[in-house]
Amino acid sequence: YERGAVVADARIVVGERKRFEMDVGDISFFFKARSVAVIGASTNPIKVGNSVVRSLMSNKNLRIYPINPNASEILGLKAYPSVKSLPEVPDIAIVTVPAEFVLDAVREAAEAGVKGVVIISSGFKEAEVEEGKVREERLREIARKYGIRIVGPNTFGIVSVVGGINASFTPMFSEVKKGRIALVSQSGGICHYIIHKFRDSGFSHILHLGNRCDVDFPDVMRFLREDENTDVVAVYVEGIDNGRGLFEELKRLCSEKKVVVMKSGRSSVADKASVSHTGSMAGDYRVFASAMKQAGAVVVETPTELIDTAIAMEKFEVSGGVAVLTIQAGLGIVAADIIESSGGRLARFGEETVRKLKSLLPPITLRENPVDLSFSGLNLKVFAEVIDTVCRDDDVGLVMFLYAVAPPSWVLPAEVISQIMGRITKPSILGYSSTPENYAEIKEALKGSKTLIFDSVERAAKVAAILSEKRNYF
């Protein structure tokens, strides 16, 4: 029409919105297996088939069956020519043979009655050749025909830290400390980066999904929702093929557990690389992030943020704003910027808190939020009274301490923080920049307290922002 009007003719049917239904099967047996076959086990110490056997051997109670028709013994274990020749049907099998032999290996395991396989071998959809795509589709057909569950292909494996099962090609993962954070990743490299950096933080399970030809995010989320050993789930995503299925199962998981999600592909280059890495659809990042938040997850942007946030969420919950304390004003101002620009909330001190701080600190200091104690912070009595005053404020949910110095008496303020926070219900974060020698003293002084320690102002402030974020996504 000349004046810009638009006429639309549409047929609208009013009714209840169709709900997405997805068949999500049980995968718990992977994490409590007591017998494992390694198809493609090797006597060569540099081969994946050898590394997998070494990983499994960390559990002395696990019955391990190396499969290699050309070997009689591998790492002191009797080797067998095939799965069918084993004295029992193993709970799971790990496949490390070349891609062209994988279909036969999985089919044999399925016919023998094995419940699930972990396929470490690559050369499937991620290879971006027709032959690889066909192989992966045939794996799905085997899974549907026999009811066998498949993790992978193109995965480094799975690790149940609480179950004592390192079904991966990385023996070092057997040394990971037990905890209540589950890590689910679409990238083996991200898993290795996180575990190397945070190996002492404590994990319940570590799972690399690889190409997700069968076991996918919804399967894992259902398992973790029912897993009594997991409180927090950290998820790294590159691409998804079934967004609705992921959203529905994530929403159920978030109703019972704390969930942190990171997705790569925010740039066009990374988006394209994600597709090539695991052969999955990357999709629009903003749509994905919005959906994850609506489901109830916290969305972060880096692997370090992913685990920093998971550790903090496991340790405590925050109800209120962040109070920033420092002895150097610049650190407090920068932290305040990071917190507010990242969507977090600084606490608004009440009149009584402000009055008390002004009576404790000289005019040259910052006596509102952020609070700069300056040299008054080296007076232990003043230091303790300021902490106590701030923690009693009704709008404070989290107290953050920032230091970039290491005076000889450094450990004494840390002990004061520990003592005060030990009798106050509010959690605290310490962001410090100090000499490596001081770290052990600081960590020892804060042992058993509610205080988390980060090695930079940026990390501490980012976690504080996420914990105090106003989550109103609907």
N, C-alpha and C positions, 0 to 999 in steps of 0.2 A: 504493500500500500504506500501511497505517496508520502504520508505523514509518519511513516516508520512503524506502523502497527504490524504485528505478526499474529497470524492465526495458526493454531496447532490443532490437529484432529487426532485424538488418541483414544484407545480403548483401555479403560482402567478397571481392573477387577479388585474389589476390596475384600480382603480376607486375611487370615493369619499368615504372617511371614514364614516361609518354609525354612525350617532349621536344617543346618548342615549336619549330616550324620556320617561318621567315618568309623570303619572297623579298625579299632586300635587293639592290637593283640598283646599278649603277655611276653615280656622280655626279661623278667626277673631272674630266670634261670642262668642267664649270662653272668650275673653278678654273685651267684652263690654256687657255681659249678665246683664239683669235687673231682672230676675226671676230664682231661682235655687231650685231644689228639692234635698233633701238629703235622699237617699234610704239606710235605715239602721241607721237612726238617733236614738240616745239613750238618756235616762234620766240619765244614769250612767256617772258621770263626768270624769271617767278614761277611758271611751271607745272612740274610734276614732270617732264614729258617733256623739258623744257629742261635741268633740273638733272641728269638721268641722262646726257644727252649730254655735259655739261660734266665730269661725274665720269669718264666713259670716256676723255675726251680727255687726261687726265693721262698716259696711256700712248701715246706717239707712234707706237709700232709696231703698235697695235691698229687693225684695219680696222673702221670704224664706219659703219653704214648707218641713217640716220634714215628712218623710215617715216611719211610724211604726204602724202596725196594733194593737199593744198591748198598745199604749199610746194615750191619748187624748190631751196632751200638753207637749211640750219640751222646756225648757228655756223660758217659757212665750209665745211660739208660738203654734198655733193650729196644731196638728199632724193629718196626713191623713193615711188611710190604704193602699193606692196605688197611683201610678202616675195617673191612669185613674180617680181617685176620686177628683182630684184637680180642682179648679175653672178656671184654665187656663193651657195651655200647657207651661211648663217652658222652658226657653231658653236652659238650660243645666241641667244635673243631676249629682250628685256626689254619687258614689256607694261605700258603706263601709261594705256590708254584707259579710259573709264567702264565700269562693271561690265556694262552691257547689251551691250557690244560685245566683251567679253573672249572669249566662247566662239568666235565667228567668227574672231577674231585667232589664238587658239591652234590652232584646227583648220587654218587656212591655213598656219601655221608647220609644223605636223605633216605636212601633205600635201606641203610643200615639202622635207621631209627634215631640218628642224631637230631637233637632239638633245634640247634642253631649253629651257624658258622660265622666266623669273622674273616672277611676276605681282605688281606693286606695287599694282594696283588693289584697292580695298576694296568692300564691298557683297555679301559672301557669307555664310557661316554665322555669322560674328561679328555680323552685322546683326540676328540673332534674328527674321528674318521668313522666311516659307516660300519666297518667291522666291529669297532668298539661299541657302538650303539646297539648293534645286533646282539653282541654277547651279553650286554647288560639286560636287554629285554628278555633274553632266554633265561637269565638268572631269575628274573621276576616270575617267569612261567614255572620254573622249578619250585620256587617258593610257594606259588599258588597250588601247584599240583600235590606237593608232599606236605605242605604246612610247615616247612622248615623256615626259621627266621634267619635273615641275612643282615649282618652289619657290614657296610661297605658297598662295593669294593673301594680300593684306593684309600684305605685307612691305616693308621699306625696301630690301631687296636683299641681295646678297652681296659680299664683298670678299676678294680673295686678295692680301694684301700682298706675299707672296713671288712671286706670279705677275704682279703689276702690273695687276690687274683690279679696278677699282672699279665694279661693276655695281650701284650704289645711287643714291638721290637726294641723297646727301650728299657733295659734292665734297671737303669737308675730310678725308674718310677716305683720300684719296689721299696725305695727309701723314703717315699713321700709320707709325711706325718698324717696321722688320722685326724679327721675333723668332721665338720657337719656342712661343708660346702661342696656341692656337686658342680663339676665343670662339664658342659656339653658344648662341643665345638665342631664346626664344619671344616676346620683347618688343623692339620697336625702340627704345623709350624707354630700356630698361636698357642696350642696346648703346651708344646715344649717351651716356648718363651715364658708362659705363665708359671709352669711348674718349676722351671729353673729359678725364676725370680722370686717365687712365693712358696718354695717347697716346704718351709717350716710353718706355713700358715694353717695347714690342716684341711684335708679334703676327704669326702666320703667316697665319691666315684669320679672317674675321669673318662669321658667317652668321646671319641672322634668318629663322627658319622660318615665321613667320606662322601661317596656319591649318593648315598641314601636310596639304593635301588629297592630296598624293602623296609628295614627299620628306619623310621624318620622321626623328626622332632616330636610329633604327637605321641608316638609310642613311648619315647623317653620321658616326656612330661607326665604321662599317666603313671609310669613306673615310679618316678621321683615323688609324685603327689602321694603315693601310698608307701613310700620308703621311710621307715621310722629312723633311719640313720642320717637323714638330710633335712636341714632347716632352711638353707639358702641355695638357690640354683643360679649359676652364672652361665649365660648362653652367648656364644659367638656365632653369628649368622652371616653367610655370604650371599646366599640366594635361596629362594623357596619356590616350589612348584605347586603347593597347595596352601595358599594363604588362609583360606577360611578354616581349614582343618587345624592349622597352627594356632590361629586366633582362639578358636573354641577350646582347645585343650589347654592353651596357656591361661585362659581366663579361669578355668577350673583349678589349675595349678596355683595361680595367684591368690585364690580364695583360701588356700591352706598353707602356702609357703611363700617366702620372700624371693622375688625373682629380679635379676639384673640382666639386661640384654644389650649387646653391642652388635651393630651391623656395619660391615664395610660396604663400599660402593657409593659413598656420598659424592664422589667426583665421577665424571664420565670415564676417565681412564681406569679407575678402580672398579667401576661397574662392569666394564668390559673384561677386566682381568678376573673378576669373580666368576663370570660365566665360564671362562676357559679353565679355571682351577678345578672345579668340581662338576662342570657341565650342567649347572642349574640356572634358573632365571633369577636375575638380580632384582629388578623392579625398582620403582620409585622410592627413594629413601624416606622422603617426608611422609608418604602414605604409610610405609612400614612403621616408622617411629610413632606416628599417631595411633595406629592400630595397637601397637605393643603397650602404649600408655593407657589406652582405653581398656585393655585387658587387665591392667593393674601392675604392669612391670615398670621398673625404673630403666630408662634408656641412657646409656653412656656412649662415649665416642672413642675411647682407647682401651687396649688390653689392661693397662695399669689401673685405669679408672674402674674397669670391670671387677677386678679382684679387690682393689682398695674398698670399693663400695660393698662388695659381698662380705668382706671381713667385718666392716663396720656394722652392716645390717645384722650379721650373726651375733655381734657382741652386744648391741643395744638398739633401742628404739628412741627416737627423738620426738618430743612433743613440745614445740615452742621454737623460738628463734635462737640464733647463735650469738654468744657473747665472746668477743675477741679480746684477749689480754696479751700484752707484749711489754718488753722493756725498750723497744725501738719502734718509734712511731711509724716509720716508713713501712715496716712489715705489716702492721695492723691496717694501715690505709690500703695497701695493695690487697690484703686478704679480704677486706670489706668490699673492694671493687669486684674481686673474683666471685665472692658469694652472691652479691646482688645481681651481677651481670649474668650469672649462671642460673638464675631463677630461685636462689635460696633466699632466706630471710634473716636479717640481723635482728636481734632482740631489741625491744624498746624498753629501756630501764624505767622503772617506776620512780616517783619522786623521792621515796625513802632511800632507794638504792643510790640515786644521784647525790642526795644530801650526804650520805655516808661516805661515798667515794671522795667527795670534795673535802670532807673532814680528814680523810686519810692521806690524800695526795696533794702535793704543792701545785700552784697555778700553772707552772710551766709544763705540766703533764696533760695528756688527754684524759679527761675524767668521765667521759660518756663513751658510748660504744662506737668504735673500738677504744679500749682503755690502754693508755701508755703509762706504765708505772715508772719508766725511766730508771734512774738510779735508786729510786725508792724500792724497786723490785729486788734489790740486793739486801734489803732489810727484811729478814725472814719473818718477823712479827707482822710488818706491814703487808708483806706478800701474802701471808696466810689470811689476814683480815680482809684483804681485797677479794681473794678467791671466795671466802665464806660469804661475803656481802653479795657478790654477783650470783652465786649459786642459789641464794635465797630469793632472788627476784622471780616473781611468778611467770614472767614472759620468757625466761631463759630455759631452753631445752637442752642446749649443748654449750659447753665451755671450751674454747680453743685457745691454747697457749702457743705463742710464737717466739722463738729465740734464734739468733744467728751469731751467738758468741759462746765461748766455753771458758768461763772463769774457773779458777781453781776450786771454788766451792760449788760448782755446778750441780753436783749430786745432791747437795742439801736442799735447794729449791725443789728438785724432783721428789725428794722424800716428803717435803711439805705438801706438794700436790697430791702425792699418793695417800698421805694420812688424811687430808681433808676430803678428798674424793671418796675415800673409803667409808666415810660416815655420811656422805650426801648422795642422794639417789640419782643425781644428774650425771650423765656421761661426759667425758672430756677427750679432746684430741690435742696432741702435742706435735707441732711442726717445728723441726729443729734443723740447724745447719751447724755442725760441730765437727771435731776431729774424730776419726774412727775409734780412737782409744776411749773417748767419752761414751760411746754408744752402749758398751757393755754395762757401764755404771748406771746410765740412765735406765736401761731396760731392767736391770736388777732392782733399782729403786721403785720402779712402777709395776713390778710383778704382782699380780693379784688385784690390781686396781682396775677401775673402769676406763683407764686412759689408753687410747690408741696412739702409737708413735708413727709419724711419717717423716721422711728425710728432706722435705722441702715445704716451703710455704704454699706453693701451688697445689701439691697433692692434698695437704691438710685442708686448704680452703675449698677445693673442689668437692671433697667428700662431705665437708660441712654443708656446702650448698645443696648437694643432692639429698642429704638427710633431712634438711629443713625446707626442702622444696614444697611449694604449695601445689599439690596434685589435684587439680580440678579439671579433668579432661572431658567431662560430659556436658 
